[in-house]
Amino acid sequence: MTEDREPTDRPTDDESEARRRARFGKLPKRFAPEELVETKDTEPPPEGPGEPPVRREWV
């Protein structure tokens, strides 16, 4: 049975790429990882903990 089948020629990588490009068009440029994440500048954190509350201030 396998003798009746014709051998199929597999396309080379260049041919596959040309077919893919003809079907889907050119791929967009790649984005750098830093372009994918939105960043926002913030104030630096305080240097240390604030003063502890005095017992008189609890009431």
Biopython code that builds the backbone (N, CA, C, O; Angstrom):
import numpy as np
from Bio.PDB.StructureBuilder import StructureBuilder

atoms = [
    (1, "MET", "N", (0.796, -1.193, 0.000)),
    (1, "MET", "CA", (0.000, 0.000, 0.000)),
    (1, "MET", "C", (0.838, 1.257, 0.000)),
    (1, "MET", "O", (0.529, 2.210, -0.715)),
    (2, "THR", "N", (1.876, 1.271, 0.778)),
    (2, "THR", "CA", (2.700, 2.470, 0.825)),
    (2, "THR", "C", (3.451, 2.676, -0.483)),
    (2, "THR", "O", (3.899, 3.786, -0.771)),
    (3, "GLU", "N", (3.592, 1.617, -1.279)),
    (3, "GLU", "CA", (4.294, 1.742, -2.555)),
    (3, "GLU", "C", (3.483, 2.526, -3.579)),
    (3, "GLU", "O", (4.055, 3.133, -4.484)),
    (4, "ASP", "N", (2.144, 2.523, -3.447)),
    (4, "ASP", "CA", (1.282, 3.223, -4.389)),
    (4, "ASP", "C", (1.315, 4.741, -4.199)),
    (4, "ASP", "O", (1.013, 5.502, -5.119)),
    (5, "ARG", "N", (1.676, 5.152, -3.030)),
    (5, "ARG", "CA", (1.683, 6.591, -2.748)),
    (5, "ARG", "C", (2.906, 7.239, -3.371)),
    (5, "ARG", "O", (3.996, 6.667, -3.392)),
    (6, "GLU", "N", (2.700, 8.438, -3.873)),
    (6, "GLU", "CA", (3.832, 9.181, -4.423)),
    (6, "GLU", "C", (4.569, 9.862, -3.283)),
    (6, "GLU", "O", (3.942, 10.348, -2.341)),
    (7, "PRO", "N", (5.867, 9.902, -3.356)),
    (7, "PRO", "CA", (6.600, 10.608, -2.295)),
    (7, "PRO", "C", (6.303, 12.108, -2.375)),
    (7, "PRO", "O", (6.337, 12.706, -3.451)),
    (8, "THR", "N", (6.021, 12.682, -1.249)),
    (8, "THR", "CA", (5.738, 14.124, -1.220)),
    (8, "THR", "C", (7.019, 14.862, -0.863)),
    (8, "THR", "O", (7.712, 14.515, 0.093)),
    (9, "ASP", "N", (7.311, 15.867, -1.636)),
    (9, "ASP", "CA", (8.486, 16.685, -1.354)),
    (9, "ASP", "C", (8.108, 17.717, -0.303)),
    (9, "ASP", "O", (7.154, 18.476, -0.476)),
    (10, "ARG", "N", (8.843, 17.737, 0.757)),
    (10, "ARG", "CA", (8.584, 18.720, 1.805)),
    (10, "ARG", "C", (9.228, 20.036, 1.412)),
    (10, "ARG", "O", (10.365, 20.050, 0.941)),
    (11, "PRO", "N", (8.520, 21.142, 1.597)),
    (11, "PRO", "CA", (9.104, 22.435, 1.236)),
    (11, "PRO", "C", (10.253, 22.797, 2.182)),
    (11, "PRO", "O", (10.266, 22.407, 3.349)),
    (12, "THR", "N", (11.188, 23.531, 1.659)),
    (12, "THR", "CA", (12.309, 23.980, 2.487)),
    (12, "THR", "C", (11.828, 25.114, 3.392)),
    (12, "THR", "O", (10.713, 25.613, 3.236)),
    (13, "ASP", "N", (12.659, 25.504, 4.317)),
    (13, "ASP", "CA", (12.303, 26.589, 5.235)),
    (13, "ASP", "C", (12.049, 27.882, 4.469)),
    (13, "ASP", "O", (11.126, 28.629, 4.794)),
    (14, "ASP", "N", (12.866, 28.146, 3.455)),
    (14, "ASP", "CA", (12.692, 29.373, 2.674)),
    (14, "ASP", "C", (11.361, 29.374, 1.922)),
    (14, "ASP", "O", (10.685, 30.400, 1.839)),
    (15, "GLU", "N", (10.996, 28.220, 1.377)),
    (15, "GLU", "CA", (9.717, 28.124, 0.668)),
    (15, "GLU", "C", (8.548, 28.276, 1.631)),
    (15, "GLU", "O", (7.561, 28.943, 1.320)),
    (16, "SER", "N", (8.665, 27.657, 2.797)),
    (16, "SER", "CA", (7.607, 27.777, 3.808)),
    (16, "SER", "C", (7.447, 29.225, 4.245)),
    (16, "SER", "O", (6.328, 29.717, 4.387)),
    (17, "GLU", "N", (8.568, 29.904, 4.458)),
    (17, "GLU", "CA", (8.520, 31.299, 4.867)),
    (17, "GLU", "C", (7.880, 32.163, 3.784)),
    (17, "GLU", "O", (7.090, 33.057, 4.088)),
    (18, "ALA", "N", (8.219, 31.900, 2.519)),
    (18, "ALA", "CA", (7.646, 32.665, 1.414)),
    (18, "ALA", "C", (6.137, 32.437, 1.322)),
    (18, "ALA", "O", (5.386, 33.379, 1.068)),
    (19, "ARG", "N", (5.693, 31.210, 1.523)),
    (19, "ARG", "CA", (4.252, 30.925, 1.496)),
    (19, "ARG", "C", (3.530, 31.609, 2.650)),
    (19, "ARG", "O", (2.450, 32.175, 2.474)),
    (20, "ARG", "N", (4.133, 31.552, 3.823)),
    (20, "ARG", "CA", (3.542, 32.184, 5.007)),
    (20, "ARG", "C", (3.432, 33.695, 4.807)),
    (20, "ARG", "O", (2.406, 34.298, 5.120)),
    (21, "ARG", "N", (4.503, 34.300, 4.281)),
    (21, "ARG", "CA", (4.511, 35.743, 4.055)),
    (21, "ARG", "C", (3.481, 36.133, 2.995)),
    (21, "ARG", "O", (2.838, 37.175, 3.119)),
    (22, "ALA", "N", (3.315, 35.307, 1.948)),
    (22, "ALA", "CA", (2.331, 35.587, 0.903)),
    (22, "ALA", "C", (0.913, 35.494, 1.463)),
    (22, "ALA", "O", (0.027, 36.243, 1.050)),
    (23, "ARG", "N", (0.704, 34.584, 2.392)),
    (23, "ARG", "CA", (-0.646, 34.400, 2.934)),
    (23, "ARG", "C", (-0.987, 35.423, 4.013)),
    (23, "ARG", "O", (-2.087, 35.976, 4.008)),
    (24, "PHE", "N", (-0.074, 35.682, 4.929)),
    (24, "PHE", "CA", (-0.368, 36.523, 6.085)),
    (24, "PHE", "C", (0.262, 37.910, 6.031)),
    (24, "PHE", "O", (-0.111, 38.777, 6.821)),
    (25, "GLY", "N", (1.191, 38.140, 5.137)),
    (25, "GLY", "CA", (1.865, 39.428, 5.072)),
    (25, "GLY", "C", (3.078, 39.462, 5.986)),
    (25, "GLY", "O", (3.436, 38.467, 6.618)),
    (26, "LYS", "N", (3.691, 40.615, 6.038)),
    (26, "LYS", "CA", (4.901, 40.782, 6.840)),
    (26, "LYS", "C", (4.535, 40.907, 8.317)),
    (26, "LYS", "O", (3.537, 41.537, 8.665)),
    (27, "LEU", "N", (5.333, 40.314, 9.166)),
    (27, "LEU", "CA", (5.100, 40.406, 10.601)),
    (27, "LEU", "C", (5.443, 41.795, 11.112)),
    (27, "LEU", "O", (6.343, 42.441, 10.575)),
    (28, "PRO", "N", (4.743, 42.267, 12.141)),
    (28, "PRO", "CA", (5.099, 43.565, 12.729)),
    (28, "PRO", "C", (6.418, 43.453, 13.489)),
    (28, "PRO", "O", (6.865, 42.353, 13.817)),
    (29, "LYS", "N", (7.031, 44.596, 13.764)),
    (29, "LYS", "CA", (8.300, 44.568, 14.501)),
    (29, "LYS", "C", (8.064, 44.078, 15.919)),
    (29, "LYS", "O", (6.974, 44.227, 16.473)),
    (30, "ARG", "N", (9.099, 43.496, 16.493)),
    (30, "ARG", "CA", (9.000, 43.008, 17.869)),
    (30, "ARG", "C", (9.068, 44.176, 18.837)),
    (30, "ARG", "O", (9.730, 45.181, 18.577)),
    (31, "PHE", "N", (8.373, 44.029, 19.958)),
    (31, "PHE", "CA", (8.423, 45.030, 21.005)),
    (31, "PHE", "C", (9.445, 44.607, 22.045)),
    (31, "PHE", "O", (9.585, 43.423, 22.354)),
    (32, "ALA", "N", (10.152, 45.584, 22.577)),
    (32, "ALA", "CA", (11.086, 45.313, 23.665)),
    (32, "ALA", "C", (10.276, 45.119, 24.947)),
    (32, "ALA", "O", (9.198, 45.701, 25.073)),
    (33, "PRO", "N", (10.761, 44.320, 25.901)),
    (33, "PRO", "CA", (9.997, 44.096, 27.135)),
    (33, "PRO", "C", (9.658, 45.395, 27.871)),
    (33, "PRO", "O", (8.581, 45.503, 28.459)),
    (34, "GLU", "N", (10.555, 46.374, 27.847)),
    (34, "GLU", "CA", (10.259, 47.625, 28.550)),
    (34, "GLU", "C", (9.149, 48.428, 27.857)),
    (34, "GLU", "O", (8.556, 49.315, 28.470)),
    (35, "GLU", "N", (8.872, 48.128, 26.606)),
    (35, "GLU", "CA", (7.773, 48.797, 25.914)),
    (35, "GLU", "C", (6.426, 48.155, 26.235)),
    (35, "GLU", "O", (5.386, 48.763, 25.987)),
    (36, "LEU", "N", (6.424, 46.950, 26.777)),
    (36, "LEU", "CA", (5.188, 46.240, 27.077)),
    (36, "LEU", "C", (4.606, 46.604, 28.438)),
    (36, "LEU", "O", (3.419, 46.378, 28.675)),
    (37, "VAL", "N", (5.415, 47.162, 29.334)),
    (37, "VAL", "CA", (4.970, 47.466, 30.684)),
    (37, "VAL", "C", (4.902, 48.973, 30.858)),
    (37, "VAL", "O", (5.852, 49.691, 30.546)),
    (38, "GLU", "N", (3.769, 49.442, 31.361)),
    (38, "GLU", "CA", (3.626, 50.872, 31.619)),
    (38, "GLU", "C", (4.274, 51.187, 32.964)),
    (38, "GLU", "O", (4.010, 50.512, 33.959)),
    (39, "THR", "N", (5.109, 52.201, 32.990)),
    (39, "THR", "CA", (5.761, 52.598, 34.229)),
    (39, "THR", "C", (5.292, 53.984, 34.629)),
    (39, "THR", "O", (4.885, 54.784, 33.786)),
    (40, "LYS", "N", (5.353, 54.259, 35.918)),
    (40, "LYS", "CA", (4.934, 55.557, 36.429)),
    (40, "LYS", "C", (5.911, 55.965, 37.526)),
    (40, "LYS", "O", (6.190, 55.186, 38.437)),
    (41, "ASP", "N", (6.427, 57.186, 37.435)),
    (41, "ASP", "CA", (7.341, 57.675, 38.452)),
    (41, "ASP", "C", (6.558, 57.981, 39.726)),
    (41, "ASP", "O", (5.474, 58.562, 39.675)),
    (42, "THR", "N", (7.112, 57.589, 40.860)),
    (42, "THR", "CA", (6.467, 57.824, 42.155)),
    (42, "THR", "C", (7.458, 58.470, 43.103)),
    (42, "THR", "O", (8.653, 58.553, 42.823)),
    (43, "GLU", "N", (6.936, 58.922, 44.225)),
    (43, "GLU", "CA", (7.797, 59.513, 45.263)),
    (43, "GLU", "C", (8.553, 58.384, 45.962)),
    (43, "GLU", "O", (8.026, 57.280, 46.099)),
    (44, "PRO", "N", (9.789, 58.652, 46.407)),
    (44, "PRO", "CA", (10.519, 57.611, 47.138)),
    (44, "PRO", "C", (9.856, 57.355, 48.497)),
    (44, "PRO", "O", (9.214, 58.253, 49.043)),
    (45, "PRO", "N", (10.000, 56.160, 49.044)),
    (45, "PRO", "CA", (9.389, 55.868, 50.345)),
    (45, "PRO", "C", (10.073, 56.668, 51.450)),
    (45, "PRO", "O", (11.210, 57.109, 51.283)),
    (46, "PRO", "N", (9.386, 56.857, 52.582)),
    (46, "PRO", "CA", (10.016, 57.601, 53.695)),
    (46, "PRO", "C", (11.249, 56.854, 54.203)),
    (46, "PRO", "O", (11.367, 55.639, 54.043)),
    (47, "GLU", "N", (12.152, 57.600, 54.810)),
    (47, "GLU", "CA", (13.413, 57.022, 55.269)),
    (47, "GLU", "C", (13.227, 55.984, 56.372)),
    (47, "GLU", "O", (13.870, 54.935, 56.341)),
    (48, "GLY", "N", (12.375, 56.251, 57.328)),
    (48, "GLY", "CA", (12.193, 55.315, 58.432)),
    (48, "GLY", "C", (10.792, 55.429, 58.986)),
    (48, "GLY", "O", (9.983, 56.209, 58.484)),
    (49, "PRO", "N", (10.497, 54.652, 60.024)),
    (49, "PRO", "CA", (9.154, 54.728, 60.602)),
    (49, "PRO", "C", (8.959, 56.068, 61.313)),
    (49, "PRO", "O", (9.909, 56.680, 61.801)),
    (50, "GLY", "N", (7.714, 56.495, 61.356)),
    (50, "GLY", "CA", (7.407, 57.750, 62.036)),
    (50, "GLY", "C", (7.486, 57.589, 63.540)),
    (50, "GLY", "O", (7.787, 56.510, 64.051)),
    (51, "GLU", "N", (7.213, 58.667, 64.236)),
    (51, "GLU", "CA", (7.238, 58.624, 65.699)),
    (51, "GLU", "C", (6.099, 57.739, 66.195)),
    (51, "GLU", "O", (4.990, 57.816, 65.666)),
    (52, "PRO", "N", (6.347, 56.907, 67.190)),
    (52, "PRO", "CA", (5.273, 56.076, 67.725)),
    (52, "PRO", "C", (4.258, 56.961, 68.462)),
    (52, "PRO", "O", (4.632, 57.989, 69.027)),
    (53, "PRO", "N", (2.975, 56.568, 68.458)),
    (53, "PRO", "CA", (1.982, 57.389, 69.153)),
    (53, "PRO", "C", (2.202, 57.330, 70.670)),
    (53, "PRO", "O", (2.563, 56.293, 71.227)),
    (54, "VAL", "N", (1.978, 58.450, 71.301)),
    (54, "VAL", "CA", (2.112, 58.529, 72.770)),
    (54, "VAL", "C", (0.781, 58.091, 73.361)),
    (54, "VAL", "O", (-0.269, 58.302, 72.754)),
    (55, "ARG", "N", (0.820, 57.491, 74.526)),
    (55, "ARG", "CA", (-0.394, 56.956, 75.139)),
    (55, "ARG", "C", (-1.449, 58.030, 75.328)),
    (55, "ARG", "O", (-2.641, 57.731, 75.256)),
    (56, "ARG", "N", (-1.049, 59.273, 75.569)),
    (56, "ARG", "CA", (-2.016, 60.358, 75.782)),
    (56, "ARG", "C", (-2.827, 60.600, 74.520)),
    (56, "ARG", "O", (-3.977, 61.033, 74.607)),
    (57, "GLU", "N", (-2.256, 60.331, 73.340)),
    (57, "GLU", "CA", (-2.932, 60.591, 72.083)),
    (57, "GLU", "C", (-3.935, 59.512, 71.717)),
    (57, "GLU", "O", (-4.713, 59.689, 70.780)),
    (58, "TRP", "N", (-3.933, 58.392, 72.440)),
    (58, "TRP", "CA", (-4.851, 57.309, 72.118)),
    (58, "TRP", "C", (-6.285, 57.668, 72.456)),
    (58, "TRP", "O", (-7.206, 57.207, 71.782)),
    (59, "VAL", "N", (-6.493, 58.456, 73.451)),
    (59, "VAL", "CA", (-7.845, 58.757, 73.928)),
    (59, "VAL", "C", (-8.447, 59.892, 73.190)),
    (59, "VAL", "O", (-9.583, 60.276, 73.467)),
]
sb = StructureBuilder()
sb.init_structure("model")
sb.init_model(0)
sb.init_chain("A")
sb.init_seg("    ")
for serial, (resi, resn, name, xyz) in enumerate(atoms, 1):
    if name == "N":
        sb.init_residue(resn, " ", resi, " ")
    sb.init_atom(name, np.array(xyz, "f"), 0.0, 1.0, " ", f" {name:<3s}", serial, name[0])
structure = sb.get_structure()
